[in-house]
C-alpha cells in the first residue's frame, strides 16, 4: 500500500530537496577493521576490590535473614527454596570452626556436591552466640563466600524446623547445565 501525496505537498517536497545530490553508490560502506581498544590506566583507589566479581567482603551487608539469587532465577524456585520445599540432598555443619578452616571445608564441600550431583544443600553456620561479641562470624563470611561461587544460584536462611537463621539453604546450578562442560556438549551433539 503506497500513499500518494496531494499535488501541493509533492511540489513542496520537490522544492525542499531540489538542491540535493544523489549518492554515488547505493551499497553499504565497506568493512573497516577497527583498532583494538587501549585500556586507560586506573588509579589505585579504583582497582578491583578483594573479590573477583567486584565485590569485597565489607560491602556485603549481613542481616538476620540471608537472601540472595542470581539474575534470571525464577521467583517460584526462590519461593520454594525459602519455604523449604526443595529437598536437601546433603548437609554441612560448620559449628566451632575458624573462618579459615571453614573456607577450606566449604571449598571441598562444593567439590563433593558437584561430584555427587547435589541440587540443594543445607549449611549450618550457627547464630554466633558462642563467638566473641556474640556476632555470627561464620554467617557473615558465608554470605560473602557463597556470592562468589559460580555454582551457587541462590541461598537463603533455612526454615525454623531446619535451623532458622542459624542455617542456610543453598541452591546449586544443575551440573548438566554448566557452561563449558564437555559432557554437556557431547550429550547435545549425540542427541
N, C-alpha and C positions, 0 to 999 in steps of 0.2 A: 504494500500500500504506500503510494508516494503522495506527498502533499504538494499541491500546486499553489504557488504564491500568487496572490492577486497581481495584476499588471503594475499597479502603482508601487507595491513593495518590491517587486522584481527589479524595476527601474532604479529604485532607491539603493538596493543591494549592489547592482552593477556599477552605479556611480561611486559607491563607497569602496569597491575593490578594483576600480578601473586602473589604478597605477600599480597594482600588484603584479609581480612577475612569477610565472610558473617555475617550479623546481626543475632542475636539470635532469634528475632521475627520480624514479618513484620507488627505489629499493631502500631497504634499511641501511643505516650506516654500518660499514664493515666492522667485524670484531677487532678490538684492540686489546692487546694484553696489558693488564694493569700492573703497576709495580706493587710488590707486597707492602703491607703497612709497616711502618717503622714504629716500634713502641716508644712511648715517651717515658723517660725515667721518672719514677715516682719518688717523692721524698720519703724518708724512713718512717715518718709517722703515718703514712698511708699504706705501708706494706701490709701484706696479708696477715691477719691475726693468726693465733695459735692453730686453729683448725683448718683442714683442707677445704672446707666449704665456706670460708669467710665468716666463721663462727668461732668465737672464743668462749671459754668456759664462764667468764664473768658476765657475758651478755645473755646467757640462758637463765631466765628467771624461773625459780622453782617454787611453786606454791604448794599448798597442802595436797591438791589433786593434780596428778600428771595427766596431760592430754597432748598428743602430737599425731599428725597424719600427714603423709606426703601428698602433694597436689595430685589430683586425679583419683584418689581413693574414694570409692562410693560411700555416701553418707550412711546408707543402710549397713554396710560392712562395719563401719566405725561404730554405729549404734549397737550392733550385735557384739562387738568386742567389749564395749563399755558395760553391757548388760551381763557379760559372762556367758553368752550363748555360743561362742566358738569354743570347741573342745580343746582343752590344754593337753598337748602331747608330751611335754617334758617340763620339768621344774628345776630351778637353780636357787639355792639358798646361799646368800652372801653374808648372813649374820656373823658378826665377830671378825670379819676380815678387814685388813687395812685397805686403803684405796688402791695401792699399788698391786697388791695380791689380787684384789677383786677385779682389777682391769685385766690382768693376765688370765684369770679364771674365766672371765667373760669372753675373751677372745677365743679360748679353747672351746667354750660352750657353744659359740656360734659356728665354729668349725664342725663340732659334733652335730649340731642342728642341721647343717647343710648335708652332712653325710647321711643322717637318718631321715632326711626329707621332712623335717618338722615344719608345720604351718603356724602353730600358735604355742607360745611358751609363757610360763609364769616365772618371774624373777622376784624372789623375796629379798628385800633390802632392809627392812625394819623401819621403824619410825624415828630412830635416833635417840631414844630415851637413855641408852647406855653410853652414849658418846659425851665427850666434853662439851659443856654448854647445852646438852640435851637437844642438839640440832641434828637433823638427818643428813649426815655427811655422804653416805653411800647413795642415798636417794638423789641428792643434788648432782653427784658425779654421774650416776646412771642416766639422769635426764639429759646430760650433755653427751655422754658416750653413745647413747642409742641414736641420737640425731645424726651422728657422724657415720653410722653403719649403713651402707647402701642396701643391705638385705632387709633392713627394718622398714616396713611400710607404715606402721602405726604402733603407738603404745599408749596405754592409759592405766590409771590406778585400778586395782582389782576391786571386785565387789566385796562387800562386807564378809561374806561367807568364805572368801578366798584370801583374806588378809587385809582388805581395805586399803588404806593409804600406805601400808607397810609392804605392799607387794604391787607388782606391775605386770599387766598382760602385754605381751609383745607379739604383734602380727608380722610374720616373716614373708618375704617375697616367695612366690611359688618357684621352686627350684627348676621347674621345666620352662619357666619364662625368663630366666636370667639372660641378660644381654651378653652376647659374645660366647655363649656356651656352645661348644662343638656338638654336643649330643642333641641339642635342640635343632641345630641346622641339619644334622644327619636325619633326624626324625622327620623334619619338614620336607627334606629332599626325597625321602623314600615314600612318604605317604602323601 
